[in-house]
Amino acid sequence: MSTHASDQDLPSVALTSQRRLEPAMATTSATFLATLENWLRTGSEILVLIRYPNAAGNKDFQFFSSIDSLSDWIRRLPPRTSVIAFGQRQLPIRGVVNESFVATCLSHIPDNSEFLMLETASQVCGEGTHFHWVAGESHVELRDALGNSLGVPVAVGLYPPWLADNNEVISAIVPDADGSARAGAY
């Protein structure tokens, strides 16, 4: 019996490799900005995943409900930051964490599924703000994450699929001073 992955197990790897070889879209591109604006016009919010360059895997998540606030925020990001936006509503379980909310989350998110919990109230960090988030893969981790956010408003759901752009996911890179969009080490 072979332990090698079949060709059916490889599409996500192939898509990831293909995406990395393609020239990166800049966050200033008309296509990227028009897509975000359209998604915000047709929905009430979008979730954005931010991957910081050369920061040992550091990333953040944030919801936006206006193109102006999203555009202003992107302009303040350092060059080579990866910005991934989701056109469909993400993290649909919303509320203030209490025992009943924890039970709801555990009943809607299957055990051994990757989840994301995002606090929706910002925390001040130095001169900026931050939205605390936790990801995990088990009910034990989900229960712990929620337990550490008791009394806090959160959004919870399955971890959004972000490896490949499609009709519901778009990514771009904050350009360097010369306008080049070059990916960093994430």
Contacts in CASP RR format, 6 or more apart in sequence:
PFRMAT RR
TARGET T0000
AUTHOR 0000-0000-0000
METHOD contacts of the structure
MODEL  1
MSTHASDQDLPSVALTSQRRLEPAMATTSATFLATLENWLRTGSEILVLI
RYPNAAGNKDFQFFSSIDSLSDWIRRLPPRTSVIAFGQRQLPIRGVVNES
FVATCLSHIPDNSEFLMLETASQVCGEGTHFHWVAGESHVELRDALGNSL
GVPVAVGLYPPWLADNNEVISAIVPDADGSARAGAY
12 163 0 8 1.000
12 164 0 8 1.000
15 163 0 8 1.000
15 164 0 8 1.000
16 163 0 8 1.000
16 164 0 8 1.000
19 163 0 8 1.000
19 164 0 8 1.000
19 165 0 8 1.000
20 183 0 8 1.000
23 181 0 8 1.000
24 172 0 8 1.000
24 173 0 8 1.000
24 181 0 8 1.000
24 182 0 8 1.000
24 183 0 8 1.000
25 31 0 8 1.000
25 32 0 8 1.000
25 170 0 8 1.000
25 171 0 8 1.000
25 172 0 8 1.000
25 173 0 8 1.000
25 181 0 8 1.000
26 32 0 8 1.000
26 172 0 8 1.000
26 173 0 8 1.000
26 174 0 8 1.000
26 175 0 8 1.000
26 179 0 8 1.000
26 180 0 8 1.000
26 181 0 8 1.000
27 33 0 8 1.000
27 74 0 8 1.000
27 77 0 8 1.000
27 83 0 8 1.000
27 172 0 8 1.000
27 173 0 8 1.000
27 174 0 8 1.000
27 175 0 8 1.000
27 181 0 8 1.000
28 175 0 8 1.000
28 179 0 8 1.000
29 172 0 8 1.000
29 181 0 8 1.000
32 170 0 8 1.000
32 172 0 8 1.000
33 67 0 8 1.000
33 71 0 8 1.000
35 85 0 8 1.000
35 170 0 8 1.000
36 46 0 8 1.000
36 67 0 8 1.000
36 70 0 8 1.000
36 85 0 8 1.000
36 170 0 8 1.000
37 67 0 8 1.000
39 46 0 8 1.000
39 85 0 8 1.000
39 87 0 8 1.000
40 46 0 8 1.000
40 64 0 8 1.000
40 65 0 8 1.000
40 66 0 8 1.000
40 67 0 8 1.000
40 70 0 8 1.000
43 89 0 8 1.000
44 65 0 8 1.000
45 63 0 8 1.000
45 64 0 8 1.000
45 65 0 8 1.000
45 89 0 8 1.000
46 63 0 8 1.000
46 64 0 8 1.000
46 70 0 8 1.000
46 85 0 8 1.000
46 86 0 8 1.000
46 87 0 8 1.000
47 61 0 8 1.000
47 62 0 8 1.000
47 63 0 8 1.000
47 85 0 8 1.000
47 86 0 8 1.000
47 90 0 8 1.000
47 91 0 8 1.000
47 118 0 8 1.000
47 160 0 8 1.000
48 61 0 8 1.000
48 62 0 8 1.000
48 63 0 8 1.000
48 64 0 8 1.000
48 70 0 8 1.000
48 83 0 8 1.000
48 84 0 8 1.000
48 85 0 8 1.000
48 86 0 8 1.000
49 59 0 8 1.000
49 60 0 8 1.000
49 61 0 8 1.000
49 82 0 8 1.000
49 83 0 8 1.000
49 84 0 8 1.000
49 85 0 8 1.000
49 86 0 8 1.000
49 160 0 8 1.000
49 162 0 8 1.000
50 59 0 8 1.000
50 60 0 8 1.000
50 61 0 8 1.000
50 62 0 8 1.000
50 77 0 8 1.000
50 81 0 8 1.000
50 82 0 8 1.000
50 83 0 8 1.000
50 84 0 8 1.000
51 57 0 8 1.000
51 58 0 8 1.000
51 59 0 8 1.000
51 81 0 8 1.000
51 82 0 8 1.000
51 84 0 8 1.000
51 186 0 8 1.000
52 58 0 8 1.000
52 59 0 8 1.000
52 60 0 8 1.000
52 78 0 8 1.000
52 81 0 8 1.000
52 186 0 8 1.000
53 78 0 8 1.000
53 79 0 8 1.000
53 80 0 8 1.000
53 81 0 8 1.000
53 82 0 8 1.000
53 183 0 8 1.000
53 184 0 8 1.000
53 185 0 8 1.000
53 186 0 8 1.000
54 80 0 8 1.000
54 184 0 8 1.000
54 185 0 8 1.000
55 186 0 8 1.000
57 186 0 8 1.000
59 186 0 8 1.000
60 130 0 8 1.000
60 131 0 8 1.000
60 133 0 8 1.000
61 116 0 8 1.000
61 118 0 8 1.000
61 131 0 8 1.000
61 133 0 8 1.000
62 73 0 8 1.000
62 131 0 8 1.000
63 118 0 8 1.000
63 120 0 8 1.000
63 155 0 8 1.000
64 70 0 8 1.000
64 73 0 8 1.000
74 83 0 8 1.000
74 174 0 8 1.000
77 83 0 8 1.000
77 174 0 8 1.000
78 174 0 8 1.000
79 174 0 8 1.000
79 175 0 8 1.000
79 176 0 8 1.000
79 177 0 8 1.000
80 173 0 8 1.000
80 174 0 8 1.000
80 176 0 8 1.000
80 182 0 8 1.000
80 183 0 8 1.000
80 184 0 8 1.000
81 173 0 8 1.000
81 174 0 8 1.000
82 171 0 8 1.000
82 172 0 8 1.000
82 173 0 8 1.000
82 183 0 8 1.000
82 184 0 8 1.000
82 186 0 8 1.000
83 171 0 8 1.000
83 172 0 8 1.000
83 173 0 8 1.000
83 174 0 8 1.000
84 162 0 8 1.000
84 169 0 8 1.000
84 170 0 8 1.000
84 171 0 8 1.000
85 169 0 8 1.000
85 170 0 8 1.000
85 171 0 8 1.000
86 160 0 8 1.000
86 162 0 8 1.000
86 168 0 8 1.000
86 169 0 8 1.000
87 168 0 8 1.000
87 169 0 8 1.000
87 170 0 8 1.000
88 168 0 8 1.000
90 116 0 8 1.000
90 155 0 8 1.000
90 157 0 8 1.000
90 160 0 8 1.000
91 116 0 8 1.000
91 117 0 8 1.000
91 118 0 8 1.000
91 155 0 8 1.000
91 156 0 8 1.000
91 157 0 8 1.000
91 160 0 8 1.000
92 155 0 8 1.000
92 157 0 8 1.000
93 101 0 8 1.000
93 104 0 8 1.000
93 105 0 8 1.000
93 108 0 8 1.000
93 109 0 8 1.000
93 155 0 8 1.000
93 156 0 8 1.000
93 157 0 8 1.000
94 120 0 8 1.000
94 153 0 8 1.000
94 154 0 8 1.000
94 155 0 8 1.000
94 156 0 8 1.000
95 101 0 8 1.000
95 153 0 8 1.000
95 154 0 8 1.000
95 155 0 8 1.000
96 151 0 8 1.000
96 152 0 8 1.000
96 153 0 8 1.000
96 154 0 8 1.000
97 146 0 8 1.000
97 147 0 8 1.000
97 149 0 8 1.000
97 150 0 8 1.000
97 151 0 8 1.000
97 152 0 8 1.000
97 153 0 8 1.000
97 154 0 8 1.000
98 150 0 8 1.000
98 151 0 8 1.000
101 146 0 8 1.000
102 143 0 8 1.000
102 146 0 8 1.000
102 147 0 8 1.000
105 117 0 8 1.000
105 142 0 8 1.000
105 146 0 8 1.000
105 156 0 8 1.000
105 157 0 8 1.000
106 139 0 8 1.000
106 142 0 8 1.000
106 143 0 8 1.000
108 157 0 8 1.000
109 115 0 8 1.000
109 139 0 8 1.000
109 142 0 8 1.000
109 156 0 8 1.000
109 157 0 8 1.000
109 158 0 8 1.000
111 138 0 8 1.000
111 139 0 8 1.000
112 137 0 8 1.000
112 138 0 8 1.000
113 137 0 8 1.000
113 158 0 8 1.000
114 135 0 8 1.000
114 136 0 8 1.000
114 137 0 8 1.000
114 158 0 8 1.000
114 159 0 8 1.000
115 135 0 8 1.000
115 136 0 8 1.000
115 137 0 8 1.000
115 141 0 8 1.000
115 142 0 8 1.000
115 156 0 8 1.000
115 157 0 8 1.000
115 158 0 8 1.000
115 159 0 8 1.000
116 133 0 8 1.000
116 134 0 8 1.000
116 135 0 8 1.000
116 136 0 8 1.000
116 156 0 8 1.000
116 157 0 8 1.000
116 158 0 8 1.000
116 159 0 8 1.000
116 160 0 8 1.000
117 133 0 8 1.000
117 134 0 8 1.000
117 135 0 8 1.000
117 142 0 8 1.000
117 145 0 8 1.000
117 146 0 8 1.000
117 149 0 8 1.000
117 154 0 8 1.000
117 155 0 8 1.000
117 156 0 8 1.000
117 157 0 8 1.000
118 131 0 8 1.000
118 132 0 8 1.000
118 133 0 8 1.000
118 154 0 8 1.000
118 155 0 8 1.000
118 156 0 8 1.000
119 131 0 8 1.000
119 132 0 8 1.000
119 133 0 8 1.000
119 149 0 8 1.000
119 152 0 8 1.000
119 153 0 8 1.000
119 154 0 8 1.000
120 131 0 8 1.000
120 153 0 8 1.000
120 154 0 8 1.000
120 155 0 8 1.000
121 131 0 8 1.000
121 152 0 8 1.000
121 153 0 8 1.000
122 129 0 8 1.000
122 130 0 8 1.000
122 131 0 8 1.000
123 129 0 8 1.000
123 130 0 8 1.000
123 131 0 8 1.000
123 132 0 8 1.000
124 130 0 8 1.000
132 149 0 8 1.000
134 141 0 8 1.000
134 145 0 8 1.000
134 148 0 8 1.000
135 159 0 8 1.000
136 142 0 8 1.000
136 145 0 8 1.000
136 159 0 8 1.000
142 156 0 8 1.000
146 154 0 8 1.000
146 156 0 8 1.000
160 169 0 8 1.000
161 169 0 8 1.000
162 169 0 8 1.000
162 171 0 8 1.000
165 171 0 8 1.000
172 181 0 8 1.000
173 181 0 8 1.000
173 182 0 8 1.000
173 183 0 8 1.000
173 184 0 8 1.000
174 181 0 8 1.000
175 181 0 8 1.000
176 182 0 8 1.000
END
